[in-house]
Amino acid sequence: MRQSNLARRLRRAAICAFALSCLSAQAQASPVTAFKQCGKASWYKLGGTTASGERANPNGLTAAHRTLPFGTLVTVTNLSNGKSVTVRINDRGPFTGGRVIDLTWAAAKSLGFVSKGITRVQVSGLAVEASSSSGKSCG
């Protein structure tokens, strides 16, 4: 019985060592980088499902971005009034030129541009992989 207990502990230790080596390799392959993007943002009231597969919720603080991984948290600041909101990337887009992010109705309301429809924003945060910055310099 002692040998089976020892064997069980050794198996657990081997599994833990393997899992840690996989996590370490993944962390080295995908460094966390800070990013900042400026450009236009719009809002959309989507129904159905997002590109990540979750149900769309116009009242949620989520957004669409072309390249950031799903689940990335970003801070979006309205450059017209200084208001900021943190959103989670769960969709792909925007598909209109010159825009860097599409926000839900609730996020646009928090930023104060629902009636305007479009505003200049700064998007910043940390990404697991480097994103291509198609936005203009924030100056």
C-alpha positions in Angstrom: 0.0 0.0 0.0 2.9 2.4 0.7 4.3 1.9 -2.8 0.9 2.7 -4.4 0.7 5.8 -2.3 4.2 6.8 -3.3 3.5 6.0 -7.0 0.4 8.2 -6.8 2.4 11.1 -5.4 5.1 10.7 -8.0 2.5 10.7 -10.8 0.9 13.9 -9.4 4.3 15.5 -9.1 5.1 14.6 -12.8 1.8 15.9 -14.0 2.3 19.2 -12.1 5.8 19.6 -13.5 4.5 18.9 -17.0 1.7 21.5 -16.6 4.1 24.1 -15.2 6.6 23.5 -18.1 3.7 24.0 -20.6 2.6 27.2 -18.9 6.1 28.5 -18.9 6.6 27.7 -22.6 3.3 29.4 -23.4 4.2 32.5 -21.4 7.5 32.7 -23.3 5.8 32.3 -26.6 3.1 34.9 -25.9 4.6 37.8 -23.9 2.2 40.3 -22.3 2.6 43.7 -23.9 1.0 47.1 -23.2 -0.7 48.8 -26.1 -2.4 52.1 -26.9 -4.5 52.8 -29.9 -6.3 56.0 -30.9 -9.0 56.4 -33.5 -12.7 56.4 -33.9 -15.2 54.3 -32.0 -18.8 53.5 -32.8 -21.5 51.6 -31.0 -23.7 48.8 -32.1 -26.8 47.1 -30.7 -26.1 43.5 -31.8 -28.5 40.6 -31.4 -27.6 36.9 -31.7 -24.1 35.7 -31.1 -20.7 37.3 -31.0 -17.6 36.0 -32.8 -16.5 34.5 -29.5 -19.7 32.4 -29.4 -21.3 34.1 -26.5 -24.8 35.7 -26.6 -24.7 39.4 -27.5 -25.8 41.7 -24.7 -26.2 45.4 -25.6 -26.3 46.2 -21.9 -22.9 44.5 -21.2 -19.6 46.3 -21.2 -18.1 44.5 -24.1 -16.6 45.5 -27.5 -15.4 44.3 -30.9 -11.7 44.6 -31.9 -10.0 43.3 -35.0 -7.0 41.7 -33.4 -7.0 41.6 -29.6 -7.7 38.1 -28.1 -11.2 37.4 -26.8 -11.4 38.2 -23.0 -8.8 41.0 -23.2 -9.9 43.9 -20.9 -9.2 47.4 -22.3 -9.9 50.9 -21.1 -11.6 53.1 -23.6 -11.4 56.9 -23.0 -13.6 59.3 -24.9 -11.1 62.0 -26.0 -13.9 64.6 -26.3 -15.0 64.5 -22.7 -12.4 62.5 -20.8 -14.9 59.7 -19.7 -13.5 56.2 -19.5 -14.9 52.7 -19.3 -13.3 49.2 -19.1 -14.7 46.7 -21.6 -14.0 43.1 -22.5 -13.3 42.1 -26.1 -15.8 39.4 -27.2 -16.4 40.2 -30.8 -14.6 41.0 -34.1 -14.8 44.3 -35.9 -15.2 47.1 -36.6 -15.5 46.5 -40.3 -15.7 50.2 -41.3 -12.5 51.9 -42.2 -11.0 54.4 -39.8 -12.5 52.8 -36.7 -10.5 51.0 -34.0 -13.3 49.6 -31.8 -17.0 48.9 -31.7 -18.7 49.3 -28.4 -22.0 48.0 -27.0 -24.7 50.5 -26.3 -24.0 50.4 -22.6 -20.3 51.2 -23.1 -21.2 54.1 -25.5 -23.7 55.4 -22.9 -21.0 55.3 -20.2 -18.7 57.3 -22.5 -21.4 59.8 -23.4 -21.7 59.4 -27.2 -24.8 57.4 -27.9 -26.6 60.3 -29.6 -23.5 61.3 -31.6 -22.8 57.7 -32.8 -19.1 58.0 -33.3 -16.3 59.6 -31.2 -12.5 59.7 -31.0 -11.1 57.4 -28.3 -8.0 56.1 -26.9 -7.9 52.3 -26.3 -5.3 51.0 -23.9 -4.5 47.9 -21.9 -2.5 44.7 -21.8 -2.6 42.1 -24.4 -1.3 38.5 -24.4 0.1 38.9 -27.9 1.2 42.0 -29.7 -1.6 43.5 -31.7 -1.2 45.4 -34.9 -2.0 49.0 -34.3 -4.1 50.3 -37.1 -5.1 53.4 -35.1 -3.4 56.7 -35.3 -0.9 58.1 -32.8 -2.5 59.4 -29.7 -0.3 62.5 -29.8 
